[in-house]
Amino acid sequence: MNCAALRCAVLFAHGENFTAGLDMMDLAPRLASGQFGYPEGGIDPFSVSGARRRKPLIVAVRGTCWTAGIELALAADIAIAASDTQFAQLEVLRGIPPSGGATVRFPLVAGWSDAMRYMLTGDAFGAEEAL
């Protein structure tokens, strides 16, 4: 997907959950073999490709925002959440060490103590607290 004419990107979910939707059974072997990458000219919200994102990214969240969805929201230029949205960093509850952008961005935004609390307990927090 070439995004040269794109003015901004808006990410949202139609359902009750907002997450990156990564399938770890599919993704882990591709990451290990070095096959994971973003297409040339595509949108790389996390700057994984090393290319700097040049267009604004807007994330709209409703329902429950989980794990990599929080990373997307933290990586966005503008994040909007419905007042009843719940956020939860669920990796630890699934036996997965916290990783990715949330371990870098979350402490910078929330402070180390709050970030560690949410990343290491899986506790949920509301939109007001996220703000």
Order of alpha helices (4+ residues) and beta strands (2+ residues): beta-beta-alpha-beta-beta-alpha-beta-beta-alpha-alpha-beta-alpha
